[in-house]
Amino acid sequence: MKPILILGATGKTGRRIADKLQARQIPVRLGSRSATPAFDWNTPATWAAAIDGVSAVYISFYPDLAMPGAPEAIEAFTGQALAAGVRRLVLLSGRGEIEAQRSEQMLQRSGADWTVLRCSWFMQNFSEGVFLDSLLSGTVSLPVSDVGEPFVDAEDIADVAVAALTEPGHVGKLYELTGPRLLSFAQTIEEIARASGKPMRFEKVTMPQFAAAMAQQPAEIVEFLQYLFGEVLDDRNEYLGDGVRRALGREARDFTDYAQRVAAAGTWGGK
Ligand SMILES: NC(=O)c1ccc[n+]([C@@H]2O[C@H](COP(=O)([O-])OP(=O)(O)OC[C@H]3O[C@@H](n4cnc5c(N)ncnc54)[C@H](OP(=O)(O)O)[C@@H]3O)[C@@H](O)[C@H]2O)c1
């Protein structure tokens, strides 16, 4: 059986997809800079070895499909995969980002057997991502109002990706993957504090205060977060998607389940 190439294989979704496929005895090839062979979005010469001989690809771009140059990278990668004989391509995308939607269109027009997973903010940003350090410090300071976001569990994204990579019925489908509830950032911090038993609080700050507090992060990441908080997180995304139900025939996992699971693992300290 040919392997399935998982890009972003050590990240929030890729790691889970690889684990779930391997648990089903489906061979995977890990794709990231630390994998062998190494795959680097910034070095197209590394792509051919990763693509060679695979049956399908899970495409997770880094750092984000909304970054300039992403649609061109997706177009070039898709073309190379198709030329190498790979037809089944599943793209991880984000809601409310024009650049990300351009990348989706590149894939949809490519002639591949495509599936698009258009996701809301991941719950795992609070436990495996950029907000973990400030949560551990007890205060999360963000330039965001009480806008509601339907945070999605990366476990659900992985379940949908596995289905799309291995089962019939998902070709030509665009799934909007969200959680089952709109939550403000203040509410997510309350939920995490309750689950972990640790005092944590949300604080609204201005954009310059936020940028100054993030100064130790890479400049492109800070710039990107400013774009997300300044432009993407308005009320245009304040609705629930039905992608988990359409793809899997079940409801999406709730934030409370996620918070209790992560708290029980000790990630946030406390209990
Ligand atoms: N986080 C969210 O809330 C969210 C929401 C919607 C959509 N998305 C999309 O999810 C994707 C992943 O974002 P994430 O922040 O959650 O990251 P992530 O998948 O948790 O982690 C990054 C992964 O990419 C790999 N990587 C880093 N730089 C790379 C490079 N130059 N070339 C190849 N691989 C590289 C890393 O492995 P190595 O270090 O080994 O290379 C790691 O496996 C983005 O395209 C984003 O648009 C994210």
The ligand as an SDF file (V2000), in Angstrom:
LIG
                    3D

 48 52  0  0  0  0  0  0  0  0999 V2000
   -4.1600   27.4870   14.4430 N   0  0  0  0  0  0  0  0  0  0  0  0
   -5.3730   27.8220   14.0320 C   0  0  0  0  0  0  0  0  0  0  0  0
   -6.2320   28.2480   14.8140 O   0  0  0  0  0  0  0  0  0  0  0  0
   -5.7250   27.6590   12.5790 C   0  0  0  0  0  0  0  0  0  0  0  0
   -7.0350   27.8910   12.1600 C   0  0  0  0  0  0  0  0  0  0  0  0
   -7.3800   27.6790   10.8190 C   0  0  0  0  0  0  0  0  0  0  0  0
   -6.3880   27.2590    9.9250 C   0  0  0  0  0  0  0  0  0  0  0  0
   -5.1180   27.0540   10.3840 N   0  0  0  0  0  0  0  0  0  0  0  0
   -4.0780   26.6090    9.4220 C   0  0  0  0  0  0  0  0  0  0  0  0
   -3.3130   25.5560    9.9870 O   0  0  0  0  0  0  0  0  0  0  0  0
   -1.9990   25.5510    9.3910 C   0  0  0  0  0  0  0  0  0  0  0  0
   -1.0270   25.1730   10.4530 C   0  0  0  0  0  0  0  0  0  0  0  0
   -0.9910   26.1370   11.4430 O   0  0  0  0  0  0  0  0  0  0  0  0
   -0.6330   25.8740   12.9700 P   0  0  0  0  0  0  0  0  0  0  0  0
   -0.2570   27.2120   13.4980 O   0  0  0  0  0  0  0  0  0  0  0  0
   -1.7250   25.1440   13.6390 O   0  0  0  0  0  0  0  0  0  0  0  0
    0.7190   25.0150   12.9520 O   0  0  0  0  0  0  0  0  0  0  0  0
    0.9940   23.5090   13.3520 P   0  0  0  0  0  0  0  0  0  0  0  0
    0.4390   22.6180   12.3060 O   0  0  0  0  0  0  0  0  0  0  0  0
    0.6490   23.2470   14.7660 O   0  0  0  0  0  0  0  0  0  0  0  0
    2.6200   23.4200   13.3380 O   0  0  0  0  0  0  0  0  0  0  0  0
    3.4390   23.6740   12.2700 C   0  0  0  0  0  0  0  0  0  0  0  0
    3.8500   22.4080   11.4700 C   0  0  0  0  0  0  0  0  0  0  0  0
    4.4130   22.8390   10.2540 O   0  0  0  0  0  0  0  0  0  0  0  0
    5.7810   22.3990   10.1590 C   0  0  0  0  0  0  0  0  0  0  0  0
    6.5510   23.5020    9.5650 N   0  0  0  0  0  0  0  0  0  0  0  0
    6.9470   24.6620   10.1270 C   0  0  0  0  0  0  0  0  0  0  0  0
    7.6230   25.3970    9.2320 N   0  0  0  0  0  0  0  0  0  0  0  0
    7.6450   24.6880    8.0770 C   0  0  0  0  0  0  0  0  0  0  0  0
    8.1930   24.9000    6.7830 C   0  0  0  0  0  0  0  0  0  0  0  0
    8.8860   26.0120    6.4650 N   0  0  0  0  0  0  0  0  0  0  0  0
    8.0180   23.9350    5.8300 N   0  0  0  0  0  0  0  0  0  0  0  0
    7.3560   22.7910    6.1090 C   0  0  0  0  0  0  0  0  0  0  0  0
    6.7920   22.5400    7.3140 N   0  0  0  0  0  0  0  0  0  0  0  0
    6.9450   23.4680    8.2890 C   0  0  0  0  0  0  0  0  0  0  0  0
    6.2270   22.0600   11.5880 C   0  0  0  0  0  0  0  0  0  0  0  0
    7.1880   21.0210   11.6240 O   0  0  0  0  0  0  0  0  0  0  0  0
    8.7800   21.3340   11.5230 P   0  0  0  0  0  0  0  0  0  0  0  0
    9.1000   22.3440   12.5610 O   0  0  0  0  0  0  0  0  0  0  0  0
    9.4220   19.9930   11.7420 O   0  0  0  0  0  0  0  0  0  0  0  0
    9.0420   21.8240   10.1410 O   0  0  0  0  0  0  0  0  0  0  0  0
    4.8910   21.5410   12.1690 C   0  0  0  0  0  0  0  0  0  0  0  0
    4.7140   20.1860   11.8020 O   0  0  0  0  0  0  0  0  0  0  0  0
   -1.8260   26.9110    8.7340 C   0  0  0  0  0  0  0  0  0  0  0  0
   -1.8500   26.7660    7.3190 O   0  0  0  0  0  0  0  0  0  0  0  0
   -3.0670   27.6940    9.1460 C   0  0  0  0  0  0  0  0  0  0  0  0
   -3.5650   28.5160    8.1140 O   0  0  0  0  0  0  0  0  0  0  0  0
   -4.7590   27.2360   11.6660 C   0  0  0  0  0  0  0  0  0  0  0  0
  1  2  1  0
  2  3  2  0
  2  4  1  0
  4  5  1  0
  4 48  2  0
  5  6  2  0
  6  7  1  0
  7  8  2  0
  8  9  1  0
  8 48  1  0
  9 10  1  0
  9 46  1  0
 10 11  1  0
 11 12  1  0
 11 44  1  0
 12 13  1  0
 13 14  1  0
 14 15  2  0
 14 16  1  0
 14 17  1  0
 17 18  1  0
 18 19  2  0
 18 20  1  0
 18 21  1  0
 21 22  1  0
 22 23  1  0
 23 24  1  0
 23 42  1  0
 24 25  1  0
 25 26  1  0
 25 36  1  0
 26 27  1  0
 26 35  1  0
 27 28  2  0
 28 29  1  0
 29 30  1  0
 29 35  2  0
 30 31  1  0
 30 32  2  0
 32 33  1  0
 33 34  2  0
 34 35  1  0
 36 37  1  0
 36 42  1  0
 37 38  1  0
 38 39  2  0
 38 40  1  0
 38 41  1  0
 42 43  1  0
 44 45  1  0
 44 46  1  0
 46 47  1  0
M  CHG  2   8   1  16  -1
M  END
$$$$
